[in-house]
Each structure stands twice: as structure tokens, then as C-alpha cells.
Amino acid sequence: MPLNATARAAVTDALALARLQRDGRAYAVIAWPTTLPVDPSVTFAAADGRGRTLLWSGDEWQLGLGAAWELASDGPGRGAHLGQEHARLEARTVARVHGDAAGAPSLPACLTAFSFEERPPTASHWGAHLPGARLWLPRRLLWRRTDGSGWTIAAVPVQRNDQVEELAAALLADPTPQTAVANTVWPTLGGNYREEVEDAVALIRDGALRKVVLARAVDHPLPPGLGLDRIIARLRALGDRSTLYAHDLPGAGVFCGVTPELLFQAEGRTVTTMALAGTTRRGRNADEDAGLVKDLVAGTKERKEHGVVVEHLVAVLRERASPFLVPSSPHPRLLERLIHLESVITADLARTDYIELLDALHPTPATCGLPSATATHYIARREKLHRGLYAGAIGWLTPTAARVVVPLRGGLVRTDLGMARLFAGAGIIETSVPDQEFAETELKFSVMRQVLG
């Protein structure tokens, strides 16, 4: 069957489904095999203006363009709202695979992004309005899988009175550029990080908190001629098991970076999550690395900071999964410039409600603190920084799988300003020393500073 015939069949069935709905709406989705490059940086750059989201981990990447359907939600109930509407989307979607369906991703495939704050400000360095959470069905999704196979997934909204041929043509057409949005003015950075750490330590010693993560931002100039394709290539060169992300924000530039932190990954009911907390620098050679790892593993402050993250993950999974094993101690994770303590936990979920799991896990004490509600309130009052997508969550989900990461080690890139605003944080406990925590944020900034030159 020709590809356009598959498109017409999907649209015809979606029209029939739309006519059964009270509001007369449904969605047509098709997927077809496509040869995709190992490196998507040029493809990403060529799609400028089309609402891009790139996620690249190992040999697999996804590049979403535009939105055939989207939902934004704010407030404490954002995860529940998105979960309900996602279920309705799946019920209203007609999906067809052109060719051999055996290797295709399950459909529909959506993208999601949660801000750190439940209700971000209406205007900030993140643009005129960044929602607390967003879920969308990409107008087009390019997906290169770990086995090297490639897929193009296209989606269009369908209304009961639409014409089959017009919709089929729209389904196969490239997404059109989005309407330009006026660039926002970045607010001036404020706050005194060392004083914020001192204040947090005092509260923790008084018993008001067990841990809080304090973040700061710095501005870094872009070298002339450094484009996003080169930035992505440099981020990719950092390697490891980290995930490269790049996400368009209308009027605010591109939020990009390379994060080592996986919030969770799921295949069916099997879910994997990780605690990644406790940080030191890399050494100049293997012997120095070994000494730094020994000190990190033995350090009371770093082990305690790591332990509260493990505690949070176990509490969330215990309510949603069958009995599972927790590592008795963390192992070192060596990155390009940093060493972290890492504990990986795998469990079997009672049900595959990935959005509900995302909402329950986020934010972890690795990016927020403990108790979470108290730490979040403290951060909102004292940090003087709108985190937005930094330390939030971004990822993809299908009916049978999902992968969501915590976007760290990144920043907002504004080529019109020739500037990037970088974000980094450190976990504060009762033994934290302000100068040392400031130095840890500088160490984390060094990742993006190296990339930007």
C-alpha cells in the first residue's frame, strides 16, 4: 500500500471516530520507516522555527516538531489533569503503521515537560508564559531507535466535517513554521548565594528542613558564530549515559544541556529510576579519580544527601510497585568533569500510568529537598530565581513505554542576545559550608561553560 493510501485510511477512520464525539474531534497518526542520521544536530538546526524538542540518549533520539494536540496545566493537580486528558487523547486517536509494524514505536507518542514550579510566573527569562506542565502530540516526530532503525510519526487533528484528501495531504506535509513571538527581556539576576546557604543551614539545624537544594544562575557570552548545531555537537561529545536535550521556548530562546539524571524509564510495567546526589570533581588521572571516589563514598555529607533521595524514591515506588530491591550502597558515576553517587532501582509497577508516576516522583530531593512541600515553599521565598524547566522534567511517553529525565547542566541560549543563562544548584544539609556549596555550583557550571567556549 502506498504511503498516501495509509494516510487516507488513517484520516477516514479518524473522521468516523470524530463524528461519534460530542465535540466532533479526533486525531489521525501514521508512522513510516525513515532513514535517519546518527547525529540529529543538523536536522535540529534545519527545523528552526517549528517548535523543536530534541532528546538524545545513547544511540537513540527523538525530535518533535510542532503540536497536533497540546494541553497546559498549572497548580497541584497538573499531573492528574494531564493524565486524564492523555487517556482521552488515546481514546480519540486512530494510529496506522506503514510497512512492518514490528519495529515501530507504540502510538500515539507524546512529549511532556514539567516546570520545577507548579505555577511559574507569567513573564520571566522563560518567556511570556511557561506552564507548570505541558503534554503534547507532536505534529511530526522523528525517532531513531537503538537498533538504528528510523521512523517518522505524523499527526493531525481531525474535525467531523474535514475532507479526507486535504487532511491526508496535511498529514504527510512538513510542519509549517510557527508564528514568531516577541523576545522577552531577561530579568536581572539577584540574590546572594552564600547568604542563602547560611540561612538554609540554620533552618535545617533548627529542624524545619532535612535538606534543601538551592540553585543560582549566571550569564555567559556566546562566541561569535557559535550556532545551535555546534552547541549540540559539543554537548554530545560529553558522552556517558547522559541525555542531551534541546527545547524551543517562544520568545525565550532554546533551553539545552546534557543531564545525567534519569527520573524514570519504563518498558511496560518494568520501571527504572535513580538517585543521583553527592558530587565532587574529576581528577587529573585514574589514581586521583580513585582517591576522590573514596572520599566521596566515605563523606558523611554526601552520603546523607544521597540517602534522602533514595528514601523518597522508595516511598513513591512502594505504593505503586511490587517488592523490589534497593542497593545497599551507592556506586560512583564518572562524568566528563564530575563524579556523582548513584543508586539505580528497578521495580514492577502495578499499573502503567506513566504520567501519575512522573507527578509522584517530581520533584525529587535531588533537586528540591525534604520534606518536599516545605523545601519547595522555602525555595520560592528565598531563591530569587525562576527555575522554570531547569530541575523540572522532560521526556516522551507511548502507551507501552516512557523515558523522562531531569534537565540539569544546561541553560537558556539566546543567539539574538549573544548570551546564555546557565543554571546550577547544590544540596544543602546541616553540615554544608557556604563557600563549598558555591564552589560546587561553579563546578557544575563548568560543563556548559566548556561547551559554550
Buried (B, 14 or more C-beta within 10 A) or exposed (E): EEBBEBBBBBBBBBBEBBEEBEEBBBBBBBBBBEEBEEBBBEBBBEBBEBBBBBBBBEEBBBBBBBBBBBBBBBEEBBBEBBBBBBEEBBEBBBBBBBBEEEEBBBBBBBBBBBBBBBEBBEBBBBBBBBBBBBBBBBBBBBBBBEEEBBBBBBBBBBBBEBEBEEBBBBBBEEBEEBEEEEBBEBBEEEBEBEEBBBBBBEBBEEEBBBBBBBBBBBBBEBEEEBBBBBBBBBBBEBEEEBBBBBBBBBBBBBBBBBBBBBBBBBEEBBBBBBBBBBBBBBBEEEEEBEEBBEEBBEBEBBBBBBBBBBBBBBEBBEEBBEEEEBEEEBEBBBBBBBBBBBBBBBBBBEEBBBBBBBBBBBBBBBBBBBBBEBBBEBBBEBBBBBBBBBBBBBBBBBBBBBBBBBBBBBBBBBBEBEBBBBBBBBBBBBBBBBEEBBEBBBBBBBBBBBBBE
